[in-house]
């Protein structure tokens, strides 16, 4: 493994504060090169890592890492501007290929095995849309499990967070966002005593660099100024570089009343039903998030923050961190995929991404999703004859 991304004065300050409380801070793992690797550069800490591309090719996105290597084998063909609309199966429940649209024309791509990696929402929607004689309720859905056990991540998108004001400039304008961060894991998962707390699981806490001017202009004023007008402008001018936020991620769990199905009224431009999300606040995750926010307040104040504002977690709705809907497990009556990520009812259909998760740990899902994808691919190679037939 590579060393962590470089530290900063702010991160070192927060590490010292954590150690003064007896905590064990560590630098977060990152899918960004901290040193040159495989002909690609290391991080330049230019900022805008959360949404932008990387001209140094330091970010390990597939366009820089796996896809170029796969193209070199001559065994990969990419059809851009294409949208899969159905996964096709025969009367015996085996997948035979996919239907897709490209440049307003319909095509069928035959296949001995199909790997579906179209994100949680679209994985579920495609299965529910792909009905056949063998699967009248949707592909791999004869047990009614497709769309069940859905949940979103209890993080900033669920209203979890803490903002702090410091008496000095923190110089966090550039960096590599959460990848260049320091984490506290003492209250994540089951690593602490839950007696009397009223919840299971927990949350990790991360402080990081990279703050953009426009985002900073929307910062919390901690009651020191209104949110508009000349007094607000003066306060932002003085304090934009002195405010920071923390990223908290709670364990997240599925519930009977959180699920995905096809909307009965709303259609996409092709006339197919869109996915419908049924979710809502849950007390367990809310209590875990509030507990973590209190710990984060303690950390900020130990670092010298003069004001701290905690959020009011309400729960995830639509999220970029979504899970479930094609959950993996050994029992085909309660799970869509097996332990390798292949559908119980359609054994040559692999399911990739967060849709196979049963729960979420107190951290981002990307590296786990990548590991499960590698694992599914390895299983497909080793078991090709039995899977592909």
DRENTORMI-91288 format. One record per residue (C-alpha): residue number from 1; residue in three letters; x negated, y, z negated. Coordinates in pm, 1 decimal, decimal comma, m for minus. Each point is the difference from the previous one (the first is absolute). Layout:
+-----+-----+----------+----------+----------+
:   n : res :     east :    north :       up :
+-----+-----+----------+----------+----------+
: NUM : Ala :        X :        Y :        Z :
...
+-----+-----+----------+----------+----------+
This chain:
+-----+-----+----------+----------+----------+
:   n : res :     east :    north :       up :
+-----+-----+----------+----------+----------+
:   1 : Unk :      0,0 :      0,0 :      0,0 :
:   2 : Unk :    m97,4 :    359,8 :     54,2 :
:   3 : Unk :    m63,2 :    242,2 :   m285,3 :
:   4 : Unk :    294,0 :    229,3 :    m84,5 :
:   5 : Unk :     44,7 :    328,7 :    178,5 :
:   6 : Unk :   m206,4 :    281,0 :   m148,1 :
:   7 : Unk :    106,6 :    158,6 :   m325,0 :
:   8 : Unk :     63,5 :    369,9 :    m70,0 :
:   9 : Unk :    m30,9 :    236,6 :   m294,9 :
:  10 : Unk :    373,4 :    m27,1 :    m60,7 :
:  11 : Unk :     m4,8 :   m380,4 :      3,1 :
:  12 : Unk :   m299,0 :     m8,4 :   m234,3 :
:  13 : Unk :    180,6 :    241,3 :   m231,4 :
:  14 : Unk :    306,5 :   m223,8 :     m7,0 :
:  15 : Unk :   m212,5 :   m311,0 :    m56,4 :
:  16 : Unk :   m164,0 :    164,7 :   m300,9 :
:  17 : Unk :    340,9 :     94,9 :   m139,8 :
:  18 : Unk :    126,4 :   m355,8 :     42,2 :
:  19 : Unk :   m304,0 :   m142,9 :   m177,0 :
:  20 : Unk :     51,5 :    244,3 :   m286,5 :
:  21 : Unk :    337,7 :   m169,2 :    m50,1 :
:  22 : Unk :   m158,6 :   m343,3 :      6,7 :
:  23 : Unk :    132,1 :    m80,2 :    345,8 :
:  24 : Unk :   m184,1 :   m171,8 :    288,0 :
:  25 : Unk :     14,8 :    209,0 :    319,8 :
:  26 : Unk :   m122,3 :   m141,6 :    331,4 :
:  27 : Unk :    m20,9 :    118,2 :    359,8 :
:  28 : Unk :    281,5 :   m132,5 :    215,5 :
:  29 : Unk :    m65,7 :   m246,0 :    283,0 :
:  30 : Unk :     46,9 :    148,1 :    345,2 :
:  31 : Unk :     41,9 :   m117,7 :    357,3 :
:  32 : Unk :   m239,9 :    276,4 :    107,6 :
:  33 : Unk :   m367,6 :    m46,4 :     72,5 :
:  34 : Unk :   m216,3 :    157,2 :   m268,3 :
:  35 : Unk :   m307,0 :   m103,0 :    203,0 :
:  36 : Unk :    m38,0 :    m70,2 :    373,8 :
:  37 : Unk :    128,7 :   m344,2 :     92,7 :
:  38 : Unk :     28,6 :   m197,4 :    325,2 :
:  39 : Unk :    m92,7 :    298,4 :    213,8 :
:  40 : Unk :    255,8 :    229,0 :   m164,1 :
:  41 : Unk :    m81,3 :    305,4 :   m207,4 :
:  42 : Unk :     49,4 :     67,3 :   m368,7 :
:  43 : Unk :    254,4 :    239,3 :   m148,0 :
:  44 : Unk :    m64,5 :    370,3 :     61,6 :
:  45 : Unk :    243,3 :    114,0 :   m272,1 :
:  46 : Unk :    159,3 :    249,0 :    238,3 :
:  47 : Unk :    348,0 :    m27,3 :   m146,5 :
:  48 : Unk :    334,0 :    m83,2 :    161,9 :
:  49 : Unk :    m62,2 :   m371,3 :    m48,3 :
:  50 : Unk :    357,0 :    m68,4 :   m107,2 :
:  51 : Unk :    157,8 :     59,3 :    342,3 :
:  52 : Unk :   m269,3 :     82,3 :    255,0 :
:  53 : Unk :   m227,9 :   m213,0 :    210,6 :
:  54 : Unk :   m373,5 :    m35,1 :    m60,9 :
:  55 : Unk :   m244,7 :    113,6 :    267,0 :
:  56 : Unk :   m281,9 :   m166,5 :   m196,0 :
:  57 : Unk :    184,3 :   m333,3 :     17,0 :
:  58 : Unk :    m64,3 :    m38,8 :   m370,7 :
:  59 : Unk :    360,9 :    m83,5 :    m80,5 :
:  60 : Unk :     51,4 :   m370,6 :     44,5 :
:  61 : Unk :    319,4 :     24,7 :    198,3 :
:  62 : Unk :     60,0 :   m277,5 :    250,0 :
:  63 : Unk :    m70,6 :    229,6 :    297,1 :
:  64 : Unk :   m362,9 :     14,1 :   m115,1 :
:  65 : Unk :    m49,0 :   m336,1 :   m169,5 :
:  66 : Unk :    194,7 :   m309,6 :    106,0 :
:  67 : Unk :    153,3 :     99,9 :    334,5 :
:  68 : Unk :   m330,3 :     83,1 :    178,7 :
:  69 : Unk :   m148,4 :   m326,9 :   m122,3 :
:  70 : Unk :    306,8 :   m195,1 :    112,1 :
:  71 : Unk :    m10,6 :    162,5 :    344,0 :
:  72 : Unk :   m357,6 :   m116,8 :     44,6 :
:  73 : Unk :    118,4 :   m362,5 :    m16,6 :
:  74 : Unk :    216,7 :     49,9 :    312,7 :
:  75 : Unk :    277,9 :   m180,6 :   m188,5 :
:  76 : Unk :    198,6 :    311,8 :    m88,1 :
:  77 : Unk :    224,9 :    199,8 :    231,0 :
:  78 : Unk :    169,7 :    311,9 :   m134,6 :
:  79 : Unk :    328,7 :    121,9 :    145,4 :
:  80 : Unk :     37,8 :    361,0 :   m108,7 :
:  81 : Unk :    327,8 :    194,2 :     26,0 :
:  82 : Unk :    179,5 :   m328,3 :    m71,4 :
:  83 : Unk :    274,6 :    m71,8 :   m252,2 :
:  84 : Unk :     99,6 :   m350,5 :   m101,8 :
:  85 : Unk :    378,9 :    m25,0 :    m25,8 :
:  86 : Unk :     49,5 :   m370,5 :    m76,5 :
:  87 : Unk :   m198,0 :   m301,7 :   m111,8 :
:  88 : Unk :    135,1 :   m291,5 :    201,7 :
:  89 : Unk :     47,7 :   m351,7 :   m137,8 :
:  90 : Unk :    125,7 :   m328,0 :    146,5 :
:  91 : Unk :    281,4 :   m223,2 :   m122,6 :
:  92 : Unk :   m239,7 :   m187,2 :   m226,4 :
:  93 : Unk :   m107,1 :    308,4 :   m190,4 :
:  94 : Unk :   m339,0 :     46,9 :    158,7 :
:  95 : Unk :   m106,0 :    343,3 :    121,3 :
:  96 : Unk :    m66,6 :     10,1 :    374,7 :
:  97 : Unk :   m108,9 :    363,0 :     49,3 :
:  98 : Unk :    118,8 :    360,4 :    m16,1 :
:  99 : Unk :    214,3 :    231,7 :    208,6 :
: 100 : Unk :   m138,5 :    349,8 :     39,2 :
: 101 : Unk :     56,1 :    324,7 :    185,4 :
: 102 : Unk :   m279,1 :    184,8 :    176,2 :
: 103 : Unk :     51,1 :    304,1 :    218,2 :
: 104 : Unk :    376,5 :    m66,9 :      7,2 :
: 105 : Unk :    m42,0 :   m356,0 :    125,0 :
: 106 : Unk :     84,1 :   m320,6 :   m187,8 :
: 107 : Unk :   m256,8 :   m276,7 :    m33,1 :
: 108 : Unk :    m32,9 :   m338,5 :   m166,6 :
: 109 : Unk :   m335,6 :   m109,6 :   m138,2 :
: 110 : Unk :    m12,0 :   m376,2 :    m64,3 :
: 111 : Unk :   m202,2 :   m113,4 :   m298,6 :
: 112 : Unk :    m90,3 :   m314,3 :   m191,1 :
: 113 : Unk :    m15,8 :    206,9 :   m318,8 :
: 114 : Unk :    109,3 :    353,7 :    m87,0 :
: 115 : Unk :   m147,2 :    221,4 :   m270,7 :
: 116 : Unk :    240,5 :    276,3 :    m99,5 :
: 117 : Unk :   m169,9 :    303,6 :   m152,0 :
: 118 : Unk :    236,5 :    291,7 :     55,0 :
: 119 : Unk :     20,5 :    136,7 :   m355,4 :
: 120 : Unk :    251,1 :   m101,6 :   m266,8 :
: 121 : Unk :    302,4 :    176,4 :    145,8 :
: 122 : Unk :    m51,0 :   m120,6 :    357,2 :
: 123 : Unk :   m108,9 :   m352,1 :    m98,5 :
: 124 : Unk :    336,2 :    m43,1 :   m169,9 :
: 125 : Unk :    198,0 :    176,2 :    274,0 :
: 126 : Unk :   m153,8 :   m209,6 :    277,6 :
: 127 : Unk :     78,7 :   m323,4 :   m182,5 :
: 128 : Unk :    360,1 :    105,7 :    m63,8 :
: 129 : Unk :     43,1 :    106,3 :    363,9 :
: 130 : Unk :   m154,1 :   m320,5 :    138,3 :
: 131 : Unk :    302,0 :   m227,2 :    m16,5 :
: 132 : Unk :     24,5 :   m331,1 :    182,5 :
: 133 : Unk :    183,6 :   m331,2 :    m11,1 :
: 134 : Unk :   m242,4 :   m121,0 :   m267,0 :
: 135 : Unk :     16,8 :    326,6 :   m196,6 :
: 136 : Unk :    347,8 :    152,8 :     14,4 :
: 137 : Unk :    m79,5 :    246,2 :   m281,7 :
: 138 : Unk :   m340,4 :    102,0 :    131,1 :
: 139 : Unk :   m332,3 :   m169,3 :     53,9 :
: 140 : Unk :   m125,4 :   m198,7 :   m302,4 :
: 141 : Unk :    308,8 :    109,8 :   m194,5 :
: 142 : Unk :    208,5 :   m314,2 :    m42,3 :
: 143 : Unk :    m45,2 :     28,9 :   m376,7 :
: 144 : Unk :     98,3 :    367,6 :      1,8 :
: 145 : Unk :   m333,2 :    122,5 :   m133,1 :
: 146 : Unk :   m108,2 :    242,0 :    275,2 :
: 147 : Unk :     30,3 :    351,2 :   m140,4 :
: 148 : Unk :     23,5 :   m118,3 :   m360,2 :
: 149 : Unk :   m254,6 :     88,9 :   m271,2 :
: 150 : Unk :    m78,2 :    335,7 :    158,9 :
: 151 : Unk :   m158,3 :    274,9 :   m209,9 :
: 152 : Unk :   m200,9 :    319,7 :     38,5 :
: 153 : Unk :   m314,2 :    102,0 :   m182,3 :
: 154 : Unk :     34,0 :    204,3 :   m316,6 :
: 155 : Unk :   m263,4 :    262,1 :     78,4 :
: 156 : Unk :     16,0 :    363,8 :    110,7 :
: 157 : Unk :    276,9 :    m91,0 :    244,1 :
: 158 : Unk :    207,1 :   m108,3 :   m300,4 :
: 159 : Unk :    m58,7 :    329,6 :   m177,4 :
: 160 : Unk :   m283,5 :   m125,6 :   m220,3 :
: 161 : Unk :   m276,5 :    253,3 :    m65,3 :
: 162 : Unk :   m179,4 :    244,8 :   m223,8 :
: 163 : Unk :   m136,8 :    346,1 :     87,6 :
: 164 : Unk :   m262,0 :    186,5 :   m201,6 :
: 165 : Unk :   m142,8 :    351,5 :    m17,9 :
: 166 : Unk :   m365,4 :     52,2 :    m95,9 :
: 167 : Unk :   m180,5 :    316,7 :   m109,5 :
: 168 : Unk :   m261,4 :    m36,9 :    276,3 :
: 169 : Unk :    m12,9 :    m71,7 :    372,3 :
: 170 : Unk :    m25,0 :   m374,7 :     66,4 :
: 171 : Unk :   m126,6 :     13,0 :    360,6 :
: 172 : Unk :    207,9 :   m287,5 :    134,0 :
: 173 : Unk :     74,4 :    149,7 :    341,0 :
: 174 : Unk :   m177,8 :   m267,4 :    201,9 :
: 175 : Unk :    m40,5 :   m372,9 :    m38,0 :
: 176 : Unk :    161,8 :   m330,9 :     82,3 :
: 177 : Unk :    321,5 :     26,4 :   m204,6 :
: 178 : Unk :     78,5 :   m306,5 :   m219,3 :
: 179 : Unk :   m288,0 :   m199,4 :    146,4 :
: 180 : Unk :   m234,5 :    246,6 :   m167,5 :
: 181 : Unk :    151,8 :    m34,1 :   m342,2 :
: 182 : Unk :    m46,1 :   m122,9 :   m355,1 :
: 183 : Unk :    245,4 :   m249,8 :   m147,2 :
: 184 : Unk :    115,7 :   m101,2 :   m346,7 :
: 185 : Unk :    147,0 :   m350,6 :    m12,0 :
: 186 : Unk :     44,8 :    m50,2 :   m374,2 :
: 187 : Unk :    379,2 :     31,5 :     28,0 :
: 188 : Unk :     55,6 :   m182,5 :    327,1 :
: 189 : Unk :    175,6 :   m334,0 :     38,1 :
: 190 : Unk :    m27,5 :   m216,7 :   m314,1 :
: 191 : Unk :   m336,4 :    129,0 :   m124,6 :
: 192 : Unk :    134,7 :    157,6 :   m319,7 :
: 193 : Unk :    231,0 :    m67,4 :   m292,7 :
: 194 : Unk :    363,2 :     65,0 :    101,1 :
: 195 : Unk :    149,2 :    m48,2 :   m346,5 :
: 196 : Unk :    282,5 :    245,1 :    m59,7 :
: 197 : Unk :    m41,3 :    176,3 :    336,1 :
: 198 : Unk :    314,2 :   m136,2 :    164,3 :
: 199 : Unk :   m150,9 :    m78,8 :    339,3 :
: 200 : Unk :   m217,3 :   m252,2 :    180,2 :
: 201 : Unk :   m284,8 :     88,7 :    233,0 :
: 202 : Unk :   m172,9 :    335,0 :    m11,8 :
: 203 : Unk :   m174,7 :    253,7 :    219,1 :
: 204 : Unk :   m344,6 :    102,0 :    118,6 :
: 205 : Unk :   m113,5 :    363,1 :     m8,6 :
: 206 : Unk :   m220,0 :    161,5 :    265,5 :
: 207 : Unk :   m160,4 :    342,3 :     29,7 :
: 208 : Unk :   m150,5 :     92,6 :    334,7 :
: 209 : Unk :   m139,7 :    269,0 :    225,2 :
: 210 : Unk :    142,1 :    155,3 :    320,3 :
: 211 : Unk :    250,2 :    282,3 :    m35,5 :
: 212 : Unk :    123,1 :    209,7 :    289,3 :
: 213 : Unk :     79,4 :    372,5 :    m10,8 :
: 214 : Unk :    361,8 :    m28,4 :    112,7 :
: 215 : Unk :     68,9 :   m279,4 :   m248,2 :
: 216 : Unk :   m173,5 :    200,1 :   m272,7 :
: 217 : Unk :    230,3 :    293,7 :     72,2 :
: 218 : Unk :    292,4 :   m221,4 :    m99,8 :
: 219 : Unk :   m157,4 :    m91,0 :   m332,2 :
: 220 : Unk :    168,9 :     12,3 :   m337,7 :
: 221 : Unk :    m30,3 :    339,3 :   m175,8 :
: 222 : Unk :     51,1 :   m146,0 :   m349,5 :
: 223 : Unk :    242,1 :    274,0 :    m96,3 :
: 224 : Unk :   m262,7 :    273,7 :     44,8 :
: 225 : Unk :    151,8 :    144,4 :    317,8 :
: 226 : Unk :    312,4 :    m23,3 :    213,7 :
: 227 : Unk :     m2,9 :   m223,9 :    306,8 :
: 228 : Unk :     20,6 :    289,3 :    247,3 :
: 229 : Unk :    m88,4 :    367,1 :     41,1 :
: 230 : Unk :   m306,4 :    213,1 :    m74,1 :
: 231 : Unk :    m53,1 :   m143,1 :   m351,4 :
: 232 : Unk :      3,9 :   m350,8 :    142,5 :
: 233 : Unk :   m253,7 :     95,8 :    269,9 :
: 234 : Unk :   m230,3 :    153,9 :   m258,7 :
: 235 : Unk :     21,6 :   m306,9 :   m220,4 :
: 236 : Unk :    m73,3 :   m237,5 :    289,9 :
: 237 : Unk :   m294,6 :    216,2 :    107,1 :
: 238 : Unk :   m147,2 :    m31,0 :   m348,8 :
: 239 : Unk :     88,2 :   m361,3 :    m83,8 :
: 240 : Unk :     37,2 :   m209,3 :    316,2 :
: 241 : Unk :   m348,0 :   m145,0 :    m51,5 :
: 242 : Unk :     65,8 :    m67,7 :   m367,0 :
: 243 : Unk :    298,2 :   m230,0 :     36,2 :
: 244 : Unk :     m8,8 :   m371,5 :     71,6 :
: 245 : Unk :    238,3 :   m291,3 :     m1,8 :
: 246 : Unk :    m41,2 :   m362,9 :    m97,6 :
: 247 : Unk :    116,3 :   m302,3 :    197,1 :
: 248 : Unk :    179,3 :   m258,9 :   m213,0 :
: 249 : Unk :    112,5 :   m339,0 :    129,9 :
: 250 : Unk :    231,3 :   m220,8 :   m202,4 :
: 251 : Unk :     67,9 :   m369,7 :     39,1 :
: 252 : Unk :    313,0 :    m38,6 :    211,0 :
: 253 : Unk :    247,6 :   m287,0 :      4,3 :
: 254 : Unk :    289,8 :   m126,4 :    213,7 :
: 255 : Unk :    360,0 :     m3,3 :   m122,9 :
: 256 : Unk :    323,6 :   m161,8 :    112,6 :
: 257 : Unk :    142,5 :    341,8 :     86,8 :
: 258 : Unk :   m295,1 :    117,7 :    212,8 :
: 259 : Unk :      8,5 :   m138,4 :    351,6 :
: 260 : Unk :    m10,6 :     68,5 :    374,6 :
: 261 : Unk :    269,3 :    m76,1 :    256,0 :
: 262 : Unk :    124,8 :    126,1 :    335,4 :
: 263 : Unk :    203,2 :    319,7 :     m5,6 :
: 264 : Unk :    356,3 :    m51,9 :    118,1 :
: 265 : Unk :     26,2 :    344,4 :    161,8 :
: 266 : Unk :   m336,3 :    161,4 :     82,7 :
: 267 : Unk :   m176,0 :   m118,0 :    316,6 :
: 268 : Unk :   m344,1 :     63,4 :    146,9 :
: 269 : Unk :    m47,0 :    140,4 :    355,4 :
: 270 : Unk :     21,9 :   m355,2 :    138,4 :
: 271 : Unk :    338,0 :    m58,0 :   m164,9 :
: 272 : Unk :   m127,4 :   m236,3 :   m270,8 :
: 273 : Unk :     89,7 :     50,3 :   m367,4 :
: 274 : Unk :   m263,7 :    176,7 :   m207,7 :
: 275 : Unk :   m114,1 :   m141,1 :   m331,0 :
: 276 : Unk :    199,0 :    103,4 :   m306,3 :
: 277 : Unk :   m180,9 :     42,0 :   m331,2 :
: 278 : Unk :    180,9 :    m66,6 :   m327,6 :
: 279 : Unk :   m211,6 :    105,0 :   m295,5 :
: 280 : Unk :      9,1 :    219,9 :   m306,0 :
: 281 : Unk :   m160,9 :     84,8 :   m334,7 :
: 282 : Unk :   m106,5 :   m278,0 :   m235,1 :
: 283 : Unk :    m59,5 :     46,6 :   m371,1 :
: 284 : Unk :   m298,8 :   m234,7 :    m36,3 :
: 285 : Unk :   m217,1 :    175,0 :    258,0 :
: 286 : Unk :    114,0 :    341,4 :   m120,8 :
: 287 : Unk :   m111,5 :    m79,3 :   m356,1 :
: 288 : Unk :   m335,6 :   m130,8 :    125,2 :
: 289 : Unk :    m49,8 :    313,9 :    209,0 :
: 290 : Unk :     88,6 :    232,5 :   m289,5 :
: 291 : Unk :   m241,5 :   m187,2 :   m226,2 :
: 292 : Unk :   m276,0 :     42,2 :    258,6 :
: 293 : Unk :     81,8 :    369,4 :     40,5 :
: 294 : Unk :    m50,3 :     46,0 :   m374,8 :
: 295 : Unk :   m338,6 :   m171,2 :     26,0 :
: 296 : Unk :    m89,4 :    220,0 :    296,3 :
: 297 : Unk :     90,3 :    310,2 :   m201,2 :
: 298 : Unk :   m236,4 :   m121,2 :   m271,1 :
: 299 : Unk :   m276,5 :    m46,2 :    258,2 :
: 300 : Unk :     46,9 :    344,8 :    153,5 :
: 301 : Unk :      4,0 :    170,3 :   m339,1 :
: 302 : Unk :   m314,2 :   m185,0 :   m105,1 :
: 303 : Unk :   m159,4 :    147,7 :    314,8 :
: 304 : Unk :     97,2 :    352,9 :   m104,2 :
: 305 : Unk :    325,2 :     61,1 :    184,6 :
: 306 : Unk :    186,2 :    301,8 :   m137,0 :
: 307 : Unk :    340,6 :   m105,2 :    131,9 :
: 308 : Unk :    150,6 :   m331,6 :    111,1 :
: 309 : Unk :    329,7 :    m62,6 :    177,6 :
: 310 : Unk :    145,3 :   m350,8 :     20,0 :
: 311 : Unk :    249,8 :   m113,9 :    262,7 :
: 312 : Unk :    337,6 :   m164,7 :    m50,1 :
: 313 : Unk :    m21,2 :   m335,9 :    182,2 :
: 314 : Unk :    319,8 :    m90,5 :    180,4 :
: 315 : Unk :   m100,2 :   m297,2 :    208,1 :
: 316 : Unk :   m104,9 :    m68,0 :    359,9 :
: 317 : Unk :    236,1 :     34,5 :    290,4 :
: 318 : Unk :   m157,5 :     m9,9 :    345,4 :
: 319 : Unk :   m369,0 :    m58,3 :    m54,5 :
: 320 : Unk :   m325,4 :    m58,1 :    183,4 :
: 321 : Unk :    m65,6 :   m272,1 :   m260,4 :
: 322 : Unk :    285,9 :   m246,3 :     38,9 :
: 323 : Unk :      6,7 :   m367,6 :    m77,9 :
: 324 : Unk :    216,1 :   m309,0 :     16,1 :
: 325 : Unk :    273,8 :    m98,6 :    239,2 :
: 326 : Unk :   m195,7 :   m303,3 :    126,0 :
: 327 : Unk :   m140,4 :   m109,4 :   m335,2 :
: 328 : Unk :   m252,0 :   m284,1 :    m12,4 :
: 329 : Unk :     37,0 :   m294,8 :   m233,7 :
: 330 : Unk :     12,1 :   m378,5 :     m7,3 :
: 331 : Unk :    379,2 :    m34,7 :    m26,6 :
: 332 : Unk :    169,2 :     45,7 :    341,2 :
: 333 : Unk :    335,6 :     63,4 :   m167,6 :
: 334 : Unk :   m124,5 :    319,7 :   m165,1 :
: 335 : Unk :   m286,9 :    109,8 :    226,7 :
: 336 : Unk :    m32,4 :     73,9 :    370,7 :
: 337 : Unk :   m373,5 :    m73,7 :     37,4 :
: 338 : Unk :   m217,8 :   m273,9 :   m142,1 :
: 339 : Unk :   m321,6 :     59,9 :   m192,1 :
: 340 : Unk :   m187,8 :     60,0 :    326,3 :
: 341 : Unk :    246,0 :    257,3 :    131,0 :
: 342 : Unk :    173,5 :   m226,9 :    253,5 :
: 343 : Unk :    376,7 :    m27,9 :      5,6 :
: 344 : Unk :    143,1 :   m307,0 :   m171,4 :
: 345 : Unk :    276,8 :    m30,6 :    258,5 :
: 346 : Unk :   m208,3 :     94,0 :    307,3 :
: 347 : Unk :   m346,7 :   m145,6 :    m69,7 :
: 348 : Unk :   m173,6 :    162,5 :    299,7 :
: 349 : Unk :    104,8 :    350,5 :   m108,6 :
: 350 : Unk :   m249,2 :    184,6 :   m219,8 :
: 351 : Unk :    102,4 :    302,8 :   m203,7 :
: 352 : Unk :   m259,2 :    265,8 :    m78,6 :
: 353 : Unk :      7,7 :    307,2 :   m220,9 :
: 354 : Unk :    160,5 :    109,7 :   m323,2 :
: 355 : Unk :    325,8 :   m177,6 :     84,0 :
: 356 : Unk :   m144,6 :   m326,8 :   m138,9 :
: 357 : Unk :    m83,1 :    149,2 :   m342,1 :
: 358 : Unk :    192,7 :   m130,4 :   m299,6 :
: 359 : Unk :   m103,1 :    285,3 :   m228,7 :
: 360 : Unk :   m240,6 :    293,8 :     18,5 :
: 361 : Unk :   m300,8 :     54,8 :   m217,9 :
: 362 : Unk :    m82,7 :    340,6 :   m143,2 :
: 363 : Unk :   m202,0 :    104,5 :    303,0 :
: 364 : Unk :     29,5 :     64,5 :    372,1 :
: 365 : Unk :     90,1 :   m303,9 :    216,1 :
: 366 : Unk :   m225,4 :     44,9 :    304,3 :
: 367 : Unk :   m293,6 :   m218,8 :    m97,7 :
: 368 : Unk :    231,7 :   m278,8 :   m119,0 :
: 369 : Unk :    194,4 :     18,5 :    326,4 :
: 370 : Unk :   m325,9 :    m27,9 :    192,1 :
: 371 : Unk :   m113,5 :   m297,8 :   m208,7 :
: 372 : Unk :    330,5 :   m181,0 :     54,2 :
: 373 : Unk :    m23,0 :     65,6 :    375,5 :
: 374 : Unk :   m348,0 :   m150,4 :     14,8 :
: 375 : Unk :    126,9 :   m294,9 :   m204,3 :
: 376 : Unk :    296,6 :    m58,1 :    231,9 :
: 377 : Unk :   m224,7 :     18,4 :    308,0 :
: 378 : Unk :   m246,1 :   m244,6 :   m151,9 :
: 379 : Unk :    283,8 :   m241,0 :    m77,2 :
: 380 : Unk :    131,9 :     30,9 :    355,0 :
: 381 : Unk :   m340,4 :    m87,9 :    143,8 :
: 382 : Unk :    m52,9 :   m297,5 :   m229,6 :
: 383 : Unk :    355,9 :   m127,7 :     46,5 :
: 384 : Unk :     51,1 :     93,8 :    364,5 :
: 385 : Unk :    111,7 :   m344,3 :    119,8 :
: 386 : Unk :    264,1 :    m41,3 :   m269,3 :
: 387 : Unk :    125,1 :    359,6 :     22,9 :
: 388 : Unk :     m6,6 :     54,1 :    376,3 :
: 389 : Unk :    113,4 :   m352,8 :     83,1 :
+-----+-----+----------+----------+----------+
